Amino acid sequence: MKSLLISFVAALVLCQPASAQKTKSIYIPFAKEGKFGYFDRKGNVVIQPQFDVALPFFENLALVQNDGLWGYIDTTGKYAIEPQFSDADNFSGGFARIRMSKVFSGQKWGFINKRGEVVIEPEYIDAGSFYEGRAWVRSLRKFLWIITIGTRFDYIDSTGNIVIEEGYNNALSFSEGLAAVNTGRLWAYIDHAGTIKIPAQFDDAFAFTEGLARVRKGVTWGYIDKSGTMLFTLGRDTSSNFSEGYAWVKRDGKFGFVNRKGEMVIPPSYDDAGGFSEGLAVVGVGAQYGYIDTKGQMVVQPQFDLAWDFYQGSAFVKLNNKYGFVDKEGIVIWCSVE
């Protein structure tokens, strides 16, 4: 069998270690002899290698690149939107942020729908994806409409109208009804109307997941609820968003897991870790990866060079330049492109 290289491109979930990637894509991109195609989750080739770059599927469309331009394919491998964008992102909320060729609109970002129609003209320095009907956009901050003094962040709706126009110093996407915004030096949380629900008080802040958000005051990290109450702190320890009721914490170089009370229910003993998905989490022991359950029991022994999260009962894994899907009993179906 010819050498096979699998490559996920960078647009997977933040705050996951590189060893523990997270995706719910129905098909998994792979590359053979410099061209990308897709596996299904049974290890079968469903879209033959033909793209220069390919990303996972989001909302039944996948971002692919040929000849330097980005377009979108459907689950049959046919183009739903022909390659025409100099830069693009995955679909979210029915829209995708794109940049047209520099000839037409420079480096500005706009949005398309799933028919490939430009529904919000490229006019922003930067923009976030749509979540909960809102997307943050970044534009030049102007003084007397002539002189520019830095940039500002506002929020638009799916029609392109600015619905929150406050000129924040920074802003994050909405999650669970709230978004973190930097109002000056500190971070606050606003609702969909732009009303401040948690006053500015944090030196750093992240999105809410499962009703909790990671925040930092000074050098101390902790988690707040939607009232802004600090539920527990972790000192300087690095940690993740909550997933299925648990968050990993890196303490003294080792990874463990805390529950929603901040109790270390799985002691820090692993060299790497990812979030829980379908009751299992990737953990690294030395250079190998396996899966534990919520009690900390190793249910799939460390044996893989790389491992991804579980989705629909299986997880994508790599071992000795072979790639496959492991189930929760540890049985692996190896992929083949022959």
C-alpha positions in Angstrom: 0.0 0.0 0.0 1.3 3.4 -0.9 2.1 5.8 1.9 -1.1 7.6 3.2 -1.1 11.0 4.9 -4.2 12.1 6.8 -4.4 15.8 7.6 -7.0 17.8 9.4 -6.5 21.5 8.7 -6.5 24.0 11.5 -10.1 24.9 11.7 -10.9 22.3 14.4 -12.0 23.2 17.9 -9.8 25.5 19.9 -8.6 24.6 23.3 -8.1 20.9 22.3 -4.6 19.5 22.4 -3.2 18.7 18.9 -3.4 15.0 19.8 -7.1 15.2 20.6 -8.9 16.8 17.7 -12.6 17.4 17.8 -14.9 17.2 14.8 -18.4 15.9 14.0 -17.8 15.7 10.3 -19.7 12.8 8.6 -16.6 12.3 6.3 -13.0 12.6 7.2 -10.5 14.2 4.8 -7.3 12.4 3.8 -4.5 13.0 1.3 -2.9 10.6 -1.2 -0.1 11.6 -3.5 -0.8 15.3 -2.9 -4.6 15.3 -3.4 -7.4 15.2 -0.8 -10.4 12.9 -0.7 -12.7 11.7 2.1 -13.3 8.6 4.1 -16.7 7.7 5.7 -16.6 6.5 9.3 -16.4 2.9 8.2 -13.1 3.5 6.5 -14.4 3.5 3.0 -13.3 6.1 0.4 -16.5 8.0 -0.5 -14.9 10.9 -2.4 -11.8 10.2 -4.4 -8.7 12.4 -3.9 -9.0 15.4 -6.3 -8.6 18.5 -4.2 -5.5 20.5 -3.2 -6.8 21.0 0.3 -9.9 19.6 2.0 -11.6 20.4 5.4 -14.2 18.5 7.4 -17.9 18.9 6.6 -20.0 21.5 8.4 -23.7 21.8 7.7 -23.3 19.2 4.9 -20.8 21.3 3.0 -17.0 21.0 3.0 -14.5 23.7 2.2 -12.0 22.6 -0.4 -9.3 24.4 -2.4 -8.1 23.9 -6.0 -5.7 26.1 -7.9 -5.5 28.6 -4.9 -9.2 29.3 -4.7 -11.7 28.0 -2.2 -15.1 26.5 -2.9 -17.6 24.1 -1.3 -18.6 20.5 -2.1 -21.6 18.5 -1.0 -21.6 15.0 0.4 -21.4 13.5 -3.1 -18.2 15.3 -3.8 -19.7 17.7 -6.4 -19.3 21.4 -6.2 -22.2 23.1 -4.5 -20.2 26.4 -4.8 -17.5 26.7 -7.3 -13.9 27.7 -6.2 -13.8 31.5 -6.4 -12.7 32.8 -3.0 -9.2 33.8 -1.9 -10.1 32.8 1.7 -13.1 31.2 3.3 -14.4 29.5 6.4 -16.8 26.7 7.3 -20.6 27.2 7.2 -22.2 28.1 10.5 -25.8 29.2 11.0 -26.4 28.9 7.2 -23.7 31.4 6.3 -19.9 31.3 5.6 -17.5 34.2 5.8 -15.4 34.7 2.7 -12.9 36.9 1.0 -13.1 37.5 -2.7 -10.1 37.8 -5.0 -8.0 40.8 -4.2 -8.8 42.2 -7.7 -12.4 42.7 -6.6 -12.5 43.6 -2.9 -9.0 43.5 -1.4 -8.7 41.8 2.0 -12.2 42.5 3.3 -14.5 39.8 4.6 -18.2 39.3 3.7 -20.7 36.4 3.9 -22.3 34.0 1.5 -25.3 31.7 1.8 -25.4 28.0 0.8 -26.3 28.9 -2.8 -23.0 30.8 -3.0 -24.7 34.2 -3.1 -23.0 37.1 -1.5 -25.5 38.2 1.1 -23.3 40.5 3.1 -20.8 42.4 1.0 -17.1 42.1 1.8 -16.4 45.3 3.8 -14.9 44.2 7.1 -11.3 43.8 8.2 -12.3 40.6 10.0 -15.4 38.8 11.0 -16.5 35.9 13.0 -18.9 33.1 12.0 -22.6 33.3 12.7 -23.8 31.9 16.0 -27.2 32.4 17.4 -28.0 34.9 14.6 -25.1 37.2 15.3 -21.6 37.6 14.0 -18.9 40.0 15.3 -17.3 42.2 12.7 -14.2 44.3 12.9 -13.8 47.6 11.1 -11.7 50.8 11.2 -12.4 53.1 14.1 -12.8 56.6 12.7 -12.5 60.0 14.2 -14.5 62.7 12.6 -15.2 60.2 9.8 -11.8 60.9 8.3 -8.9 59.9 10.6 -8.6 56.2 11.5 -7.5 55.4 15.1 -7.4 51.6 15.4 -10.2 49.2 15.0 -13.6 48.4 16.6 -15.8 45.4 17.0 -19.6 45.3 16.5 -22.2 42.7 15.8 -24.4 42.2 12.7 -27.4 40.0 12.0 -27.9 37.7 9.0 -29.2 40.6 6.9 -25.9 42.5 7.4 -27.5 45.2 9.7 -25.4 46.3 12.7 -27.5 45.3 15.7 -25.0 45.9 18.4 -22.9 49.1 17.7 -20.7 49.7 20.7 -17.2 49.8 19.2 -15.7 47.2 21.5 -11.9 46.7 21.7 -12.5 43.0 21.1 -15.4 40.5 20.9 -16.2 36.8 20.8 -19.0 34.9 19.2 -22.3 34.3 21.0 -22.7 31.0 22.9 -25.7 30.1 25.1 -27.1 33.6 24.8 -24.1 35.5 25.9 -20.9 36.9 24.3 -17.7 38.1 25.8 -16.7 41.6 24.9 -13.7 43.8 25.8 -15.1 47.2 26.8 -11.7 48.8 27.5 -9.1 46.9 29.5 -11.5 44.4 30.9 -14.0 41.8 29.6 -17.7 41.7 30.1 -20.6 39.6 28.8 -23.6 40.9 26.8 -26.8 39.4 25.6 -28.3 39.5 22.1 -29.6 43.0 22.5 -26.1 44.3 23.6 -27.2 44.7 27.2 -24.3 44.1 29.6 -25.4 41.1 31.8 -22.0 40.5 33.5 -20.1 43.7 34.1 -16.5 44.2 32.9 -14.2 42.7 35.5 -12.1 40.0 33.8 -8.6 40.2 32.3 -9.5 37.4 29.9 -12.7 35.6 29.1 -14.1 32.7 27.0 -17.4 31.6 25.7 -20.0 29.8 27.8 -20.3 26.0 27.4 -22.7 23.9 29.5 -23.6 27.1 31.5 -20.0 27.9 32.6 -17.3 30.2 31.2 -13.6 30.3 31.8 -12.3 33.7 33.0 -9.1 35.2 34.4 -8.7 37.8 37.1 -5.0 38.8 37.4 -3.2 35.5 37.2 -6.0 33.4 38.6 -8.3 31.3 36.3 -11.7 30.2 37.3 -15.3 29.5 36.1 -18.3 31.7 36.4 -22.0 30.9 35.9 -24.4 33.2 33.9 -25.0 35.4 36.9 -21.3 36.2 36.9 -20.7 34.3 40.2 -17.3 32.7 40.4 -18.0 29.1 41.2 -14.4 27.9 41.7 -10.8 28.9 40.9 -7.8 27.0 39.6 -5.0 29.4 40.3 -2.6 29.5 37.3 -3.6 26.1 36.0 -4.5 25.8 32.3 -7.9 24.3 31.7 -10.5 23.6 29.0 -14.2 24.4 28.4 -16.6 22.0 29.9 -17.7 19.0 27.9 -20.2 16.5 29.2 -19.8 17.9 32.7 -16.0 17.8 32.9 -13.0 20.0 32.0 -9.4 19.0 31.7 -6.9 20.8 33.9 -3.1 20.8 33.4 -1.4 20.9 36.8 2.4 20.5 37.2 2.7 19.3 33.7 0.0 16.6 34.0 -3.6 16.5 32.9 -6.6 15.5 35.0 -10.3 16.4 35.1 -12.5 18.5 37.3 -16.3 18.4 37.7 -18.7 21.3 37.8 -17.9 21.9 41.4 -14.2 22.2 40.7 -13.4 18.9 42.3 -10.5 17.0 40.8 -12.4 13.8 40.1 -9.7 12.3 37.8 -6.2 13.0 39.2 -3.6 14.7 37.0 -1.6 11.7 35.7 -1.8 12.0 31.9 0.6 13.7 29.5 -2.2 15.0 27.3 -6.0 15.1 27.2 -9.0 16.1 25.2 -12.6 16.8 26.2 -15.2 14.1 26.9 -17.4 13.0 23.9 -19.9 10.2 24.1 -18.7 9.4 27.6 -15.0 9.0 26.7 -12.0 11.3 26.6 -8.7 11.0 24.8 -5.7 10.8 27.1 -2.0 10.6 26.4 0.4 8.3 28.2 3.9 9.0 27.0 3.7 9.2 23.3 0.6 7.0 23.0 -3.1 7.7 23.2 -6.1 5.9 24.5 -9.5 6.6 26.0 -10.8 6.9 29.6 -14.4 7.0 30.9 -15.7 9.5 33.4 -14.5 7.4 36.3 -10.9 7.6 35.0 -10.9 3.9 33.9 -8.9 3.2 30.8 -11.4 1.6 28.4 -9.2 1.7 25.3 -5.6 1.2 26.1 -3.0 3.7 25.0 -1.7 2.5 21.6 -2.3 5.2 19.0 0.1 7.9 17.7 -2.9 10.3 17.4 -6.5 10.1 18.4 -9.7 12.2 17.8 -12.9 12.4 19.8 -15.8 10.0 19.5 -18.7 10.8 17.2 -21.5 8.3 16.4 -19.8 5.6 18.2 -16.3 5.7 16.7 -13.2 7.8 16.8 -10.5 8.5 14.2 -7.0 7.2 15.1 -3.5 6.9 13.7 -1.0 4.1 14.4 2.3 3.5 12.5 1.2 5.5 9.4 -2.1 3.6 9.3 -5.4 5.3 9.9 -8.7 3.9 11.1 -11.7 4.2 13.3 -11.9 2.7 16.8 -15.1 1.8 18.6 -15.7 1.9 22.3 -14.6 -1.7 22.7 -11.2 -0.9 21.2 -11.9 -2.6 17.9 -10.3 -0.8 15.0 -11.4 -0.7 11.4 -8.4 0.3 9.3 -8.8 2.5 6.3 -7.7 1.5 2.8 -7.4 3.5 -0.4 -6.5 0.6 -2.6 
